[in-house]
Amino acid sequence: MSTATLTKWGNSQGVIIPKPLAHEAGLALGDTVDLSVKEGNIIISPVVRRTTKVTMDELLENWNGTYEPPNDYPTIGNEIDWGEPSENEVW
């Protein structure tokens, strides 16, 4: 068991997880974690991630070659109205 000190990080609080503890939990820098509280204890769990890369065939396996937007999307004729450009977008 390790101990750590809760510190202020901006408007939040943070804890530094010792490297051996992170390694034992299978965590690495940049990993996404789920945070929850159970019976007053903070639980940090790694988000389950794919261990293999997704292929283009897998991404497109259920696509039939057409796209129909939901009925509540604003359209102009047969085209979706994505709204006005923002920041550096060019239409």
C-alpha positions, -999 to +999 in steps of 0.1 A: +000+000+000+012+035-009+003+068+006+001+102-012-009+137-004-039+155-019-026+187-036-043+216-053-042+217-091-060+248-103-096+245-092-092+208-086-073+184-063-048+158-075-027+129-063+005+117-078+004+079-084+038+063-077+052+047-108+054+011-093+017+013-083+007+026-117+027-002-134+011-028-111-024-015-121-014-016-158-015+022-162+008+043-183+011+080-190-018+092-212-041+064-203-078+073-196-092+062-163-126+060-147-131+076-113-158+065-089-166+065-052-176+034-033-183+034+004-163+066+008-133+053-012-121+068-045-117+040-071-094+046-101-099+020-129-083+018-163-107+023-192-108-009-211-091-004-244-087-024-276-055-044-277-056-046-315-060-020-342-093-015-359-091-022-397-109-002-423-129-033-432-141-035-395-150+002-395-171-001-427-185-036-422-221-023-415-221+006-439-243+002-470-227+031-490-253+057-481-260+080-452-294+093-441-292+120-414-317+118-385-351+135-393-344+163-368-312+175-386-316+208-404-313+204-442-312+225-473-327+204-500-308+171-499-278+186-480-272+189-442-270+224-429-239+224-407-244+260-398-221+290-403-183+286-404-165+292-371-130+302-365-108+292-395-133+270-413-137+277-450-168+267-470 
